[in-house]
């Protein structure tokens, strides 16, 4: 037993560091997986809201689209605009 004990004690730090490394990498990978899942859920929710907004905008006749509103807002204050005084 006396001849094996120094060898076992020499391996213990390596096994300990290896175990610590395993748990650190495992937690990083699990965190990344959870973050990707949360990002995908957020994007899906955002896409649903955007498609709902587009459908409601196209369902209401006579209302300007967001692009038309943005074009009007960009040119409303310019001096070349026909409505400028």
C-alpha positions in Angstrom: 0.0 0.0 0.0 2.9 2.3 0.7 4.2 2.0 -2.8 0.9 2.8 -4.5 -0.1 5.8 -2.3 2.3 8.3 -3.8 1.1 7.5 -7.3 -2.6 7.8 -6.3 -1.9 11.2 -4.6 -0.1 12.4 -7.7 -3.2 11.6 -9.9 -5.7 13.2 -7.5 -5.1 16.8 -8.6 -5.3 15.9 -12.2 -8.6 14.1 -11.7 -9.9 17.0 -9.6 -9.0 19.6 -12.3 -10.4 17.3 -15.0 -13.7 17.0 -13.1 -13.8 20.7 -12.5 -13.2 21.3 -16.2 -16.0 18.9 -17.1 -18.5 20.7 -15.0 -17.5 24.1 -16.2 -17.8 23.1 -19.9 -21.0 21.3 -19.2 -22.6 24.4 -17.6 -21.3 26.6 -20.5 -22.9 24.3 -23.0 -26.2 24.0 -21.1 -26.3 27.8 -20.7 -25.7 28.2 -24.5 -28.4 25.7 -25.2 -30.9 27.5 -23.0 -29.9 30.9 -24.4 -30.5 29.6 -28.0 -33.9 28.2 -27.0 -34.9 31.5 -25.4 -33.7 33.4 -28.5 -35.7 31.2 -30.8 -38.8 31.6 -28.6 -38.4 35.4 -28.6 -37.9 35.5 -32.4 -41.0 33.3 -32.9 -43.0 35.6 -30.6 -41.7 38.7 -32.4 -42.5 37.1 -35.8 -46.0 36.3 -34.7 -46.6 39.9 -33.5 -45.2 41.3 -36.7 -47.4 39.0 -38.9 -50.4 39.9 -36.8 -49.7 43.6 -37.2 -49.3 43.1 -41.0 -52.5 41.1 -41.2 -54.5 43.7 -39.2 -53.0 46.5 -41.3 -53.9 44.8 -44.5 -57.4 43.9 -43.2 -58.3 47.5 -42.6 -59.0 49.1 -46.0 -58.0 52.7 -46.5 -55.3 52.7 -43.8 -51.8 53.5 -45.0 -49.1 50.8 -44.7 -46.1 51.4 -42.4 -43.9 52.0 -45.5 -46.3 54.6 -46.8 -46.4 56.3 -43.4 -42.6 56.3 -43.3 -42.3 57.8 -46.8 -44.8 60.5 -45.9 -43.0 61.3 -42.6 -39.6 61.6 -44.5 -40.9 64.0 -47.1 -43.4 66.0 -45.0 -40.8 68.6 -43.7 -38.7 68.9 -46.8 -38.8 72.1 -48.8 -39.4 70.2 -52.1 -42.6 68.9 -50.7 -45.7 70.2 -52.5 -47.4 70.9 -49.2 -44.6 73.1 -47.9 -45.4 76.8 -47.6 
